[in-house]
Amino acid sequence: GALNGAGIPEGHFLKALLGFNAGVEFGQILVILTVWLPVIKWMSKKEWYASRVLYPASSIIACVAFYWTCKRLGYA
């Protein structure tokens, strides 16, 4: 919807949409590589990391993904 009002010429909508999405994905990857990975690399050496951070965070992510999948399929 936002791209429709941006004044993109008729034949370039798909190109603009793909370019926008690629830029968003690139930004997310950049944040992960510059912030998250160094922190995780340092924290993963701690003996409590897996039981207190890794497994609970992974479980929460899996539950949210399952909920979103069910919602998009019309079950929630």
N, CA, C and O atoms as a Tripos MOL2 file, in Angstrom:
@<TRIPOS>MOLECULE
protein
  304   303    76     0     0
PROTEIN
NO_CHARGES

@<TRIPOS>ATOM
      1 N           0.7910   -1.1870    0.0000 N.3       1 GLY1
      2 CA          0.0000    0.0000    0.0000 C.3       1 GLY1
      3 C           0.8420    1.2630    0.0000 C.2       1 GLY1
      4 O           0.5140    2.2360   -0.6790 O.2       1 GLY1
      5 N           1.9370    1.2480    0.7690 N.am      2 ALA2
      6 CA          2.7860    2.4370    0.8470 C.3       2 ALA2
      7 C           3.4880    2.6990   -0.4730 C.2       2 ALA2
      8 O           3.7250    3.8530   -0.8280 O.2       2 ALA2
      9 N           3.8210    1.6500   -1.2010 N.am      3 LEU3
     10 CA          4.4980    1.8450   -2.4810 C.3       3 LEU3
     11 C           3.5480    2.3900   -3.5490 C.2       3 LEU3
     12 O           3.9930    3.0520   -4.4870 O.2       3 LEU3
     13 N           2.2620    2.1240   -3.4210 N.am      4 ASN4
     14 CA          1.3010    2.6530   -4.3890 C.3       4 ASN4
     15 C           1.2720    4.1760   -4.3660 C.2       4 ASN4
     16 O           1.1390    4.8100   -5.4130 O.2       4 ASN4
     17 N           1.3930    4.7580   -3.1990 N.am      5 GLY5
     18 CA          1.3640    6.2110   -3.0700 C.3       5 GLY5
     19 C           2.7150    6.8700   -3.2470 C.2       5 GLY5
     20 O           2.8280    8.0860   -3.0910 O.2       5 GLY5
     21 N           3.7430    6.1020   -3.5690 N.am      6 ALA6
     22 CA          5.0910    6.6550   -3.6800 C.3       6 ALA6
     23 C           5.3900    7.2110   -5.0620 C.2       6 ALA6
     24 O           6.4650    7.7670   -5.2860 O.2       6 ALA6
     25 N           4.4560    7.0670   -5.9900 N.am      7 GLY7
     26 CA          4.6610    7.6210   -7.3250 C.3       7 GLY7
     27 C           5.5570    6.7730   -8.2070 C.2       7 GLY7
     28 O           6.2750    7.3010   -9.0570 O.2       7 GLY7
     29 N           5.5220    5.4670   -8.0150 N.am      8 ILE8
     30 CA          6.3360    4.5600   -8.8250 C.3       8 ILE8
     31 C           5.6700    4.4020  -10.1870 C.2       8 ILE8
     32 O           4.4590    4.1910  -10.2570 O.2       8 ILE8
     33 N           6.4500    4.5020  -11.2850 N.am      9 PRO9
     34 CA          5.8640    4.3170  -12.6210 C.3       9 PRO9
     35 C           5.2410    2.9270  -12.7680 C.2       9 PRO9
     36 O           5.6700    1.9830  -12.1040 O.2       9 PRO9
     37 N           4.2300    2.7960  -13.6340 N.am     10 GLU10
     38 CA          3.4370    1.5730  -13.7900 C.3      10 GLU10
     39 C           4.2650    0.3130  -13.9250 C.2      10 GLU10
     40 O           4.0200   -0.6530  -13.2030 O.2      10 GLU10
     41 N           5.2170    0.2880  -14.8050 N.am     11 GLY11
     42 CA          5.9480   -0.9430  -15.0980 C.3      11 GLY11
     43 C           7.0200   -1.3040  -14.0890 C.2      11 GLY11
     44 O           7.6770   -2.3330  -14.2490 O.2      11 GLY11
     45 N           7.2210   -0.5080  -13.0670 N.am     12 HIS12
     46 CA          8.3250   -0.7310  -12.1350 C.3      12 HIS12
     47 C           7.8880   -1.1170  -10.7250 C.2      12 HIS12
     48 O           8.7060   -1.1320   -9.8050 O.2      12 HIS12
     49 N           6.6120   -1.4270  -10.5510 N.am     13 PHE13
     50 CA          6.1210   -1.7320   -9.2100 C.3      13 PHE13
     51 C           6.7840   -2.9800   -8.6330 C.2      13 PHE13
     52 O           7.2370   -2.9620   -7.4880 O.2      13 PHE13
     53 N           6.8470   -4.0610   -9.4060 N.am     14 LEU14
     54 CA          7.4350   -5.3090   -8.9110 C.3      14 LEU14
     55 C           8.9040   -5.1160   -8.5810 C.2      14 LEU14
     56 O           9.3830   -5.6110   -7.5610 O.2      14 LEU14
     57 N           9.6150   -4.4100   -9.4260 N.am     15 LYS15
     58 CA         11.0380   -4.1430   -9.1880 C.3      15 LYS15
     59 C          11.2180   -3.3330   -7.8990 C.2      15 LYS15
     60 O          12.1140   -3.6200   -7.1060 O.2      15 LYS15
     61 N          10.3790   -2.3350   -7.6950 N.am     16 ALA16
     62 CA         10.4590   -1.5090   -6.4900 C.3      16 ALA16
     63 C          10.1200   -2.3250   -5.2440 C.2      16 ALA16
     64 O          10.7650   -2.1820   -4.2050 O.2      16 ALA16
     65 N           9.1060   -3.1800   -5.3530 N.am     17 LEU17
     66 CA          8.7080   -4.0060   -4.2200 C.3      17 LEU17
     67 C           9.8250   -4.9800   -3.8380 C.2      17 LEU17
     68 O          10.1460   -5.1260   -2.6580 O.2      17 LEU17
     69 N          10.4070   -5.6370   -4.8210 N.am     18 LEU18
     70 CA         11.5050   -6.5720   -4.5550 C.3      18 LEU18
     71 C          12.7250   -5.8460   -3.9870 C.2      18 LEU18
     72 O          13.3840   -6.3460   -3.0760 O.2      18 LEU18
     73 N          13.0190   -4.6740   -4.5270 N.am     19 GLY19
     74 CA         14.1390   -3.8830   -4.0130 C.3      19 GLY19
     75 C          13.9200   -3.4450   -2.5740 C.2      19 GLY19
     76 O          14.8420   -3.4810   -1.7600 O.2      19 GLY19
     77 N          12.7040   -3.0330   -2.2660 N.am     20 PHE20
     78 CA         12.3730   -2.6230   -0.8990 C.3      20 PHE20
     79 C          12.5260   -3.7990    0.0660 C.2      20 PHE20
     80 O          13.1370   -3.6630    1.1270 O.2      20 PHE20
     81 N          11.9660   -4.9570   -0.3090 N.am     21 ASN21
     82 CA         12.0600   -6.1420    0.5510 C.3      21 ASN21
     83 C          13.5040   -6.5990    0.7260 C.2      21 ASN21
     84 O          13.8990   -7.0020    1.8210 O.2      21 ASN21
     85 N          14.2890   -6.5410   -0.3370 N.am     22 ALA22
     86 CA         15.6960   -6.9160   -0.2350 C.3      22 ALA22
     87 C          16.4310   -5.9790    0.7210 C.2      22 ALA22
     88 O          17.2840   -6.4190    1.4920 O.2      22 ALA22
     89 N          16.1020   -4.6980    0.6710 N.am     23 GLY23
     90 CA         16.7300   -3.7440    1.5820 C.3      23 GLY23
     91 C          16.3680   -3.9990    3.0350 C.2      23 GLY23
     92 O          17.2170   -3.8850    3.9190 O.2      23 GLY23
     93 N          15.1130   -4.3420    3.2860 N.am     24 VAL24
     94 CA         14.6810   -4.6520    4.6510 C.3      24 VAL24
     95 C          15.4030   -5.8930    5.1660 C.2      24 VAL24
     96 O          15.8980   -5.9050    6.2930 O.2      24 VAL24
     97 N          15.4620   -6.9270    4.3460 N.am     25 GLU25
     98 CA         16.1500   -8.1660    4.7520 C.3      25 GLU25
     99 C          17.6260   -7.9040    4.9950 C.2      25 GLU25
    100 O          18.1890   -8.4070    5.9670 O.2      25 GLU25
    101 N          18.2580   -7.1290    4.1340 N.am     26 PHE26
    102 CA         19.6710   -6.8010    4.3130 C.3      26 PHE26
    103 C          19.8880   -6.0660    5.6340 C.2      26 PHE26
    104 O          20.8500   -6.3450    6.3490 O.2      26 PHE26
    105 N          19.0050   -5.1380    5.9580 N.am     27 GLY27
    106 CA         19.1190   -4.4150    7.2260 C.3      27 GLY27
    107 C          18.9860   -5.3320    8.4310 C.2      27 GLY27
    108 O          19.7050   -5.1700    9.4170 O.2      27 GLY27
    109 N          18.0730   -6.2930    8.3610 N.am     28 GLN28
    110 CA         17.9130   -7.2460    9.4640 C.3      28 GLN28
    111 C          19.1610   -8.1050    9.6280 C.2      28 GLN28
    112 O          19.6190   -8.3310   10.7480 O.2      28 GLN28
    113 N          19.7050   -8.5800    8.5270 N.am     29 ILE29
    114 CA         20.9250   -9.3930    8.5920 C.3      29 ILE29
    115 C          22.0750   -8.5780    9.1420 C.2      29 ILE29
    116 O          22.8710   -9.0850    9.9320 O.2      29 ILE29
    117 N          22.1740   -7.3280    8.7400 N.am     30 LEU30
    118 CA         23.2410   -6.4610    9.2300 C.3      30 LEU30
    119 C          23.1540   -6.2690   10.7450 C.2      30 LEU30
    120 O          24.1760   -6.3010   11.4310 O.2      30 LEU30
    121 N          21.9520   -6.0730   11.2680 N.am     31 VAL31
    122 CA         21.7780   -5.9280   12.7140 C.3      31 VAL31
    123 C          22.2090   -7.2080   13.4310 C.2      31 VAL31
    124 O          22.9030   -7.1500   14.4460 O.2      31 VAL31
    125 N          21.8010   -8.3490   12.9090 N.am     32 ILE32
    126 CA         22.1600   -9.6190   13.5370 C.3      32 ILE32
    127 C          23.6690   -9.8080   13.5430 C.2      32 ILE32
    128 O          24.2440  -10.1970   14.5590 O.2      32 ILE32
    129 N          24.3090   -9.5350   12.4180 N.am     33 LEU33
    130 CA         25.7520   -9.7600   12.3350 C.3      33 LEU33
    131 C          26.5550   -8.8060   13.2130 C.2      33 LEU33
    132 O          27.5900   -9.1910   13.7570 O.2      33 LEU33
    133 N          26.0910   -7.5720   13.3540 N.am     34 THR34
    134 CA         26.8760   -6.5940   14.1130 C.3      34 THR34
    135 C          26.5880   -6.5620   15.6070 C.2      34 THR34
    136 O          27.4480   -6.1610   16.3910 O.2      34 THR34
    137 N          25.4030   -6.9740   16.0100 N.am     35 VAL35
    138 CA         25.0370   -6.8730   17.4240 C.3      35 VAL35
    139 C          24.8510   -8.2480   18.0530 C.2      35 VAL35
    140 O          25.4920   -8.5770   19.0510 O.2      35 VAL35
    141 N          23.9890   -9.0270   17.4750 N.am     36 TRP36
    142 CA         23.5780  -10.2860   18.0990 C.3      36 TRP36
    143 C          24.6880  -11.3290   18.1050 C.2      36 TRP36
    144 O          24.9300  -11.9520   19.1390 O.2      36 TRP36
    145 N          25.3620  -11.5350   16.9910 N.am     37 LEU37
    146 CA         26.3740  -12.5910   16.9230 C.3      37 LEU37
    147 C          27.5310  -12.4020   17.9130 C.2      37 LEU37
    148 O          27.9080  -13.3650   18.5810 O.2      37 LEU37
    149 N          28.1050  -11.2070   18.0330 N.am     38 PRO38
    150 CA         29.1810  -11.0680   19.0390 C.3      38 PRO38
    151 C          28.7070  -11.3400   20.4680 C.2      38 PRO38
    152 O          29.4330  -11.9400   21.2600 O.2      38 PRO38
    153 N          27.4990  -10.9020   20.7950 N.am     39 VAL39
    154 CA         26.9730  -11.1410   22.1350 C.3      39 VAL39
    155 C          26.7720  -12.6320   22.3610 C.2      39 VAL39
    156 O          27.1560  -13.1570   23.4060 O.2      39 VAL39
    157 N          26.1740  -13.3170   21.3920 N.am     40 ILE40
    158 CA         25.9410  -14.7490   21.5170 C.3      40 ILE40
    159 C          27.2580  -15.5100   21.5660 C.2      40 ILE40
    160 O          27.3840  -16.4700   22.3250 O.2      40 ILE40
    161 N          28.2290  -15.1020   20.7790 N.am     41 LYS41
    162 CA         29.5270  -15.7720   20.7960 C.3      41 LYS41
    163 C          30.1650  -15.6710   22.1790 C.2      41 LYS41
    164 O          30.7590  -16.6360   22.6610 O.2      41 LYS41
    165 N          30.0450  -14.5180   22.8140 N.am     42 TRP42
    166 CA         30.5930  -14.3400   24.1480 C.3      42 TRP42
    167 C          29.7800  -15.1120   25.1810 C.2      42 TRP42
    168 O          30.3430  -15.7630   26.0620 O.2      42 TRP42
    169 N          28.4550  -15.0400   25.0730 N.am     43 MET43
    170 CA         27.5970  -15.6720   26.0690 C.3      43 MET43
    171 C          27.5780  -17.1940   25.9580 C.2      43 MET43
    172 O          27.4080  -17.8760   26.9680 O.2      43 MET43
    173 N          27.7480  -17.7360   24.7650 N.am     44 SER44
    174 CA         27.6280  -19.1780   24.5850 C.3      44 SER44
    175 C          28.7110  -19.9550   25.3210 C.2      44 SER44
    176 O          28.5950  -21.1690   25.4910 O.2      44 SER44
    177 N          29.7330  -19.2880   25.7460 N.am     45 LYS45
    178 CA         30.8010  -19.9630   26.5020 C.3      45 LYS45
    179 C          30.4500  -20.1150   27.9840 C.2      45 LYS45
    180 O          31.1360  -20.8280   28.7160 O.2      45 LYS45
    181 N          29.4100  -19.4610   28.4110 N.am     46 LYS46
    182 CA         28.9620  -19.5760   29.7990 C.3      46 LYS46
    183 C          28.2240  -20.8980   29.9670 C.2      46 LYS46
    184 O          27.4690  -21.3010   29.0820 O.2      46 LYS46
    185 N          28.4320  -21.5750   31.0910 N.am     47 GLU47
    186 CA         27.8180  -22.8890   31.2930 C.3      47 GLU47
    187 C          26.3040  -22.8270   31.4410 C.2      47 GLU47
    188 O          25.6250  -23.8140   31.1600 O.2      47 GLU47
    189 N          25.7630  -21.7060   31.8720 N.am     48 TRP48
    190 CA         24.3260  -21.5740   32.0780 C.3      48 TRP48
    191 C          23.5910  -21.0970   30.8270 C.2      48 TRP48
    192 O          22.3610  -21.0430   30.8340 O.2      48 TRP48
    193 N          24.2960  -20.7550   29.7690 N.am     49 TYR49
    194 CA         23.6940  -20.1420   28.5910 C.3      49 TYR49
    195 C          22.6050  -21.0130   27.9510 C.2      49 TYR49
    196 O          21.5140  -20.5190   27.6660 O.2      49 TYR49
    197 N          22.8830  -22.2860   27.7260 N.am     50 ALA50
    198 CA         21.9230  -23.1480   27.0310 C.3      50 ALA50
    199 C          20.6380  -23.3150   27.8330 C.2      50 ALA50
    200 O          19.5430  -23.2070   27.2810 O.2      50 ALA50
    201 N          20.7630  -23.5740   29.1080 N.am     51 SER51
    202 CA         19.5600  -23.8530   29.9080 C.3      51 SER51
    203 C          18.7520  -22.5980   30.2340 C.2      51 SER51
    204 O          17.5310  -22.6800   30.3670 O.2      51 SER51
    205 N          19.3940  -21.4540   30.3640 N.am     52 ARG52
    206 CA         18.6770  -20.2370   30.7620 C.3      52 ARG52
    207 C          18.3290  -19.3040   29.6120 C.2      52 ARG52
    208 O          17.4250  -18.4790   29.7440 O.2      52 ARG52
    209 N          19.0270  -19.4170   28.4890 N.am     53 VAL53
    210 CA         18.7970  -18.4900   27.3830 C.3      53 VAL53
    211 C          18.4000  -19.2250   26.1010 C.2      53 VAL53
    212 O          17.3360  -18.9670   25.5390 O.2      53 VAL53
    213 N          19.2420  -20.1250   25.6470 N.am     54 LEU54
    214 CA         19.0430  -20.7610   24.3490 C.3      54 LEU54
    215 C          17.7340  -21.5490   24.2610 C.2      54 LEU54
    216 O          16.9330  -21.3110   23.3580 O.2      54 LEU54
    217 N          17.5110  -22.4740   25.1770 N.am     55 TYR55
    218 CA         16.3090  -23.3100   25.1230 C.3      55 TYR55
    219 C          15.0230  -22.5230   25.3710 C.2      55 TYR55
    220 O          14.0520  -22.7220   24.6420 O.2      55 TYR55
    221 N          14.9770  -21.6390   26.3690 N.am     56 PRO56
    222 CA         13.7500  -20.8500   26.5390 C.3      56 PRO56
    223 C          13.4620  -19.9240   25.3500 C.2      56 PRO56
    224 O          12.3170  -19.8180   24.9120 O.2      56 PRO56
    225 N          14.4880  -19.2610   24.8320 N.am     57 ALA57
    226 CA         14.2780  -18.3630   23.6880 C.3      57 ALA57
    227 C          13.8270  -19.1440   22.4640 C.2      57 ALA57
    228 O          12.9330  -18.7010   21.7440 O.2      57 ALA57
    229 N          14.4290  -20.2930   22.2220 N.am     58 SER58
    230 CA         14.0360  -21.1210   21.0790 C.3      58 SER58
    231 C          12.6040  -21.6090   21.2230 C.2      58 SER58
    232 O          11.8710  -21.6750   20.2360 O.2      58 SER58
    233 N          12.2010  -21.9490   22.4300 N.am     59 SER59
    234 CA         10.8360  -22.3980   22.6650 C.3      59 SER59
    235 C           9.8290  -21.2730   22.4230 C.2      59 SER59
    236 O           8.7700  -21.5000   21.8370 O.2      59 SER59
    237 N          10.1520  -20.0840   22.8650 N.am     60 ILE60
    238 CA          9.2710  -18.9350   22.6480 C.3      60 ILE60
    239 C           9.1490  -18.6370   21.1570 C.2      60 ILE60
    240 O           8.0490  -18.3940   20.6620 O.2      60 ILE60
    241 N          10.2580  -18.6550   20.4480 N.am     61 ILE61
    242 CA         10.2370  -18.4010   19.0070 C.3      61 ILE61
    243 C           9.3980  -19.4520   18.2920 C.2      61 ILE61
    244 O           8.6190  -19.1210   17.3980 O.2      61 ILE61
    245 N           9.5510  -20.7170   18.6780 N.am     62 ALA62
    246 CA          8.7760  -21.7980   18.0560 C.3      62 ALA62
    247 C           7.2780  -21.6290   18.3310 C.2      62 ALA62
    248 O           6.4600  -21.8440   17.4370 O.2      62 ALA62
    249 N           6.9180  -21.2490   19.5500 N.am     63 CYS63
    250 CA          5.5030  -21.0510   19.8890 C.3      63 CYS63
    251 C           4.8970  -19.8910   19.1020 C.2      63 CYS63
    252 O           3.7690  -19.9940   18.6210 O.2      63 CYS63
    253 N           5.6310  -18.7930   18.9670 N.am     64 VAL64
    254 CA          5.1380  -17.6480   18.2040 C.3      64 VAL64
    255 C           4.9790  -18.0360   16.7320 C.2      64 VAL64
    256 O           3.9800  -17.6860   16.1020 O.2      64 VAL64
    257 N           5.9550  -18.7520   16.1870 N.am     65 ALA65
    258 CA          5.8680  -19.1910   14.7900 C.3      65 ALA65
    259 C           4.6730  -20.1150   14.5780 C.2      65 ALA65
    260 O           3.9790  -20.0060   13.5670 O.2      65 ALA65
    261 N           4.4290  -21.0200   15.5210 N.am     66 PHE66
    262 CA          3.2930  -21.9280   15.4290 C.3      66 PHE66
    263 C           1.9780  -21.1560   15.4830 C.2      66 PHE66
    264 O           1.0560  -21.4410   14.7190 O.2      66 PHE66
    265 N           1.8940  -20.1840   16.3810 N.am     67 TYR67
    266 CA          0.6910  -19.3560   16.5010 C.3      67 TYR67
    267 C           0.4250  -18.5880   15.2090 C.2      67 TYR67
    268 O          -0.6990  -18.5680   14.7080 O.2      67 TYR67
    269 N           1.4870  -17.9450   14.6670 N.am     68 TRP68
    270 CA          1.3190  -17.1820   13.4310 C.3      68 TRP68
    271 C           0.9070  -18.0870   12.2760 C.2      68 TRP68
    272 O           0.0840  -17.6990   11.4460 O.2      68 TRP68
    273 N           1.4740  -19.2900   12.2190 N.am     69 THR69
    274 CA          1.0980  -20.2300   11.1690 C.3      69 THR69
    275 C          -0.3720  -20.6030   11.2920 C.2      69 THR69
    276 O          -1.1040  -20.5920   10.3020 O.2      69 THR69
    277 N          -0.8020  -20.9320   12.4990 N.am     70 CYS70
    278 CA         -2.2120  -21.2780   12.7230 C.3      70 CYS70
    279 C          -3.1220  -20.1050   12.3920 C.2      70 CYS70
    280 O          -4.1860  -20.2910   11.8010 O.2      70 CYS70
    281 N          -2.7120  -18.8960   12.7690 N.am     71 LYS71
    282 CA         -3.5190  -17.7100   12.5020 C.3      71 LYS71
    283 C          -3.6570  -17.4750   11.0160 C.2      71 LYS71
    284 O          -4.7480  -17.1570   10.5420 O.2      71 LYS71
    285 N          -2.5750  -17.6240   10.2710 N.am     72 ARG72
    286 CA         -2.6380  -17.4070    8.8210 C.3      72 ARG72
    287 C          -3.4250  -18.4880    8.1120 C.2      72 ARG72
    288 O          -3.9930  -18.2450    7.0480 O.2      72 ARG72
    289 N          -3.4650  -19.6710    8.6850 N.am     73 LEU73
    290 CA         -4.2530  -20.7590    8.0920 C.3      73 LEU73
    291 C          -5.7190  -20.6990    8.5190 C.2      73 LEU73
    292 O          -6.5460  -21.4690    8.0310 O.2      73 LEU73
    293 N          -6.0390  -19.7670    9.4430 N.am     74 GLY74
    294 CA         -7.4230  -19.5600    9.8520 C.3      74 GLY74
    295 C          -7.8600  -20.4060   11.0380 C.2      74 GLY74
    296 O          -9.0580  -20.5620   11.2740 O.2      74 GLY74
    297 N          -6.9120  -20.9550   11.7870 N.am     75 TYR75
    298 CA         -7.2650  -21.7930   12.9340 C.3      75 TYR75
    299 C          -7.2800  -21.0120   14.2430 C.2      75 TYR75
    300 O          -7.7750  -21.5230   15.2480 O.2      75 TYR75
    301 N          -6.7590  -19.8050   14.2620 N.am     76 ALA76
    302 CA         -6.7080  -19.0500   15.5180 C.3      76 ALA76
    303 C          -7.3970  -17.7110   15.3660 C.2      76 ALA76
    304 O          -7.4560  -16.9350   16.3200 O.2      76 ALA76
@<TRIPOS>BOND
     1     1     2 1
     2     2     3 1
     3     3     4 2
     4     3     5 am
     5     5     6 1
     6     6     7 1
     7     7     8 2
     8     7     9 am
     9     9    10 1
    10    10    11 1
    11    11    12 2
    12    11    13 am
    13    13    14 1
    14    14    15 1
    15    15    16 2
    16    15    17 am
    17    17    18 1
    18    18    19 1
    19    19    20 2
    20    19    21 am
    21    21    22 1
    22    22    23 1
    23    23    24 2
    24    23    25 am
    25    25    26 1
    26    26    27 1
    27    27    28 2
    28    27    29 am
    29    29    30 1
    30    30    31 1
    31    31    32 2
    32    31    33 am
    33    33    34 1
    34    34    35 1
    35    35    36 2
    36    35    37 am
    37    37    38 1
    38    38    39 1
    39    39    40 2
    40    39    41 am
    41    41    42 1
    42    42    43 1
    43    43    44 2
    44    43    45 am
    45    45    46 1
    46    46    47 1
    47    47    48 2
    48    47    49 am
    49    49    50 1
    50    50    51 1
    51    51    52 2
    52    51    53 am
    53    53    54 1
    54    54    55 1
    55    55    56 2
    56    55    57 am
    57    57    58 1
    58    58    59 1
    59    59    60 2
    60    59    61 am
    61    61    62 1
    62    62    63 1
    63    63    64 2
    64    63    65 am
    65    65    66 1
    66    66    67 1
    67    67    68 2
    68    67    69 am
    69    69    70 1
    70    70    71 1
    71    71    72 2
    72    71    73 am
    73    73    74 1
    74    74    75 1
    75    75    76 2
    76    75    77 am
    77    77    78 1
    78    78    79 1
    79    79    80 2
    80    79    81 am
    81    81    82 1
    82    82    83 1
    83    83    84 2
    84    83    85 am
    85    85    86 1
    86    86    87 1
    87    87    88 2
    88    87    89 am
    89    89    90 1
    90    90    91 1
    91    91    92 2
    92    91    93 am
    93    93    94 1
    94    94    95 1
    95    95    96 2
    96    95    97 am
    97    97    98 1
    98    98    99 1
    99    99   100 2
   100    99   101 am
   101   101   102 1
   102   102   103 1
   103   103   104 2
   104   103   105 am
   105   105   106 1
   106   106   107 1
   107   107   108 2
   108   107   109 am
   109   109   110 1
   110   110   111 1
   111   111   112 2
   112   111   113 am
   113   113   114 1
   114   114   115 1
   115   115   116 2
   116   115   117 am
   117   117   118 1
   118   118   119 1
   119   119   120 2
   120   119   121 am
   121   121   122 1
   122   122   123 1
   123   123   124 2
   124   123   125 am
   125   125   126 1
   126   126   127 1
   127   127   128 2
   128   127   129 am
   129   129   130 1
   130   130   131 1
   131   131   132 2
   132   131   133 am
   133   133   134 1
   134   134   135 1
   135   135   136 2
   136   135   137 am
   137   137   138 1
   138   138   139 1
   139   139   140 2
   140   139   141 am
   141   141   142 1
   142   142   143 1
   143   143   144 2
   144   143   145 am
   145   145   146 1
   146   146   147 1
   147   147   148 2
   148   147   149 am
   149   149   150 1
   150   150   151 1
   151   151   152 2
   152   151   153 am
   153   153   154 1
   154   154   155 1
   155   155   156 2
   156   155   157 am
   157   157   158 1
   158   158   159 1
   159   159   160 2
   160   159   161 am
   161   161   162 1
   162   162   163 1
   163   163   164 2
   164   163   165 am
   165   165   166 1
   166   166   167 1
   167   167   168 2
   168   167   169 am
   169   169   170 1
   170   170   171 1
   171   171   172 2
   172   171   173 am
   173   173   174 1
   174   174   175 1
   175   175   176 2
   176   175   177 am
   177   177   178 1
   178   178   179 1
   179   179   180 2
   180   179   181 am
   181   181   182 1
   182   182   183 1
   183   183   184 2
   184   183   185 am
   185   185   186 1
   186   186   187 1
   187   187   188 2
   188   187   189 am
   189   189   190 1
   190   190   191 1
   191   191   192 2
   192   191   193 am
   193   193   194 1
   194   194   195 1
   195   195   196 2
   196   195   197 am
   197   197   198 1
   198   198   199 1
   199   199   200 2
   200   199   201 am
   201   201   202 1
   202   202   203 1
   203   203   204 2
   204   203   205 am
   205   205   206 1
   206   206   207 1
   207   207   208 2
   208   207   209 am
   209   209   210 1
   210   210   211 1
   211   211   212 2
   212   211   213 am
   213   213   214 1
   214   214   215 1
   215   215   216 2
   216   215   217 am
   217   217   218 1
   218   218   219 1
   219   219   220 2
   220   219   221 am
   221   221   222 1
   222   222   223 1
   223   223   224 2
   224   223   225 am
   225   225   226 1
   226   226   227 1
   227   227   228 2
   228   227   229 am
   229   229   230 1
   230   230   231 1
   231   231   232 2
   232   231   233 am
   233   233   234 1
   234   234   235 1
   235   235   236 2
   236   235   237 am
   237   237   238 1
   238   238   239 1
   239   239   240 2
   240   239   241 am
   241   241   242 1
   242   242   243 1
   243   243   244 2
   244   243   245 am
   245   245   246 1
   246   246   247 1
   247   247   248 2
   248   247   249 am
   249   249   250 1
   250   250   251 1
   251   251   252 2
   252   251   253 am
   253   253   254 1
   254   254   255 1
   255   255   256 2
   256   255   257 am
   257   257   258 1
   258   258   259 1
   259   259   260 2
   260   259   261 am
   261   261   262 1
   262   262   263 1
   263   263   264 2
   264   263   265 am
   265   265   266 1
   266   266   267 1
   267   267   268 2
   268   267   269 am
   269   269   270 1
   270   270   271 1
   271   271   272 2
   272   271   273 am
   273   273   274 1
   274   274   275 1
   275   275   276 2
   276   275   277 am
   277   277   278 1
   278   278   279 1
   279   279   280 2
   280   279   281 am
   281   281   282 1
   282   282   283 1
   283   283   284 2
   284   283   285 am
   285   285   286 1
   286   286   287 1
   287   287   288 2
   288   287   289 am
   289   289   290 1
   290   290   291 1
   291   291   292 2
   292   291   293 am
   293   293   294 1
   294   294   295 1
   295   295   296 2
   296   295   297 am
   297   297   298 1
   298   298   299 1
   299   299   300 2
   300   299   301 am
   301   301   302 1
   302   302   303 1
   303   303   304 2
@<TRIPOS>SUBSTRUCTURE
     1 GLY1         2 RESIDUE 1 A GLY
     2 ALA2         6 RESIDUE 1 A ALA
     3 LEU3        10 RESIDUE 1 A LEU
     4 ASN4        14 RESIDUE 1 A ASN
     5 GLY5        18 RESIDUE 1 A GLY
     6 ALA6        22 RESIDUE 1 A ALA
     7 GLY7        26 RESIDUE 1 A GLY
     8 ILE8        30 RESIDUE 1 A ILE
     9 PRO9        34 RESIDUE 1 A PRO
    10 GLU10       38 RESIDUE 1 A GLU
    11 GLY11       42 RESIDUE 1 A GLY
    12 HIS12       46 RESIDUE 1 A HIS
    13 PHE13       50 RESIDUE 1 A PHE
    14 LEU14       54 RESIDUE 1 A LEU
    15 LYS15       58 RESIDUE 1 A LYS
    16 ALA16       62 RESIDUE 1 A ALA
    17 LEU17       66 RESIDUE 1 A LEU
    18 LEU18       70 RESIDUE 1 A LEU
    19 GLY19       74 RESIDUE 1 A GLY
    20 PHE20       78 RESIDUE 1 A PHE
    21 ASN21       82 RESIDUE 1 A ASN
    22 ALA22       86 RESIDUE 1 A ALA
    23 GLY23       90 RESIDUE 1 A GLY
    24 VAL24       94 RESIDUE 1 A VAL
    25 GLU25       98 RESIDUE 1 A GLU
    26 PHE26      102 RESIDUE 1 A PHE
    27 GLY27      106 RESIDUE 1 A GLY
    28 GLN28      110 RESIDUE 1 A GLN
    29 ILE29      114 RESIDUE 1 A ILE
    30 LEU30      118 RESIDUE 1 A LEU
    31 VAL31      122 RESIDUE 1 A VAL
    32 ILE32      126 RESIDUE 1 A ILE
    33 LEU33      130 RESIDUE 1 A LEU
    34 THR34      134 RESIDUE 1 A THR
    35 VAL35      138 RESIDUE 1 A VAL
    36 TRP36      142 RESIDUE 1 A TRP
    37 LEU37      146 RESIDUE 1 A LEU
    38 PRO38      150 RESIDUE 1 A PRO
    39 VAL39      154 RESIDUE 1 A VAL
    40 ILE40      158 RESIDUE 1 A ILE
    41 LYS41      162 RESIDUE 1 A LYS
    42 TRP42      166 RESIDUE 1 A TRP
    43 MET43      170 RESIDUE 1 A MET
    44 SER44      174 RESIDUE 1 A SER
    45 LYS45      178 RESIDUE 1 A LYS
    46 LYS46      182 RESIDUE 1 A LYS
    47 GLU47      186 RESIDUE 1 A GLU
    48 TRP48      190 RESIDUE 1 A TRP
    49 TYR49      194 RESIDUE 1 A TYR
    50 ALA50      198 RESIDUE 1 A ALA
    51 SER51      202 RESIDUE 1 A SER
    52 ARG52      206 RESIDUE 1 A ARG
    53 VAL53      210 RESIDUE 1 A VAL
    54 LEU54      214 RESIDUE 1 A LEU
    55 TYR55      218 RESIDUE 1 A TYR
    56 PRO56      222 RESIDUE 1 A PRO
    57 ALA57      226 RESIDUE 1 A ALA
    58 SER58      230 RESIDUE 1 A SER
    59 SER59      234 RESIDUE 1 A SER
    60 ILE60      238 RESIDUE 1 A ILE
    61 ILE61      242 RESIDUE 1 A ILE
    62 ALA62      246 RESIDUE 1 A ALA
    63 CYS63      250 RESIDUE 1 A CYS
    64 VAL64      254 RESIDUE 1 A VAL
    65 ALA65      258 RESIDUE 1 A ALA
    66 PHE66      262 RESIDUE 1 A PHE
    67 TYR67      266 RESIDUE 1 A TYR
    68 TRP68      270 RESIDUE 1 A TRP
    69 THR69      274 RESIDUE 1 A THR
    70 CYS70      278 RESIDUE 1 A CYS
    71 LYS71      282 RESIDUE 1 A LYS
    72 ARG72      286 RESIDUE 1 A ARG
    73 LEU73      290 RESIDUE 1 A LEU
    74 GLY74      294 RESIDUE 1 A GLY
    75 TYR75      298 RESIDUE 1 A TYR
    76 ALA76      302 RESIDUE 1 A ALA
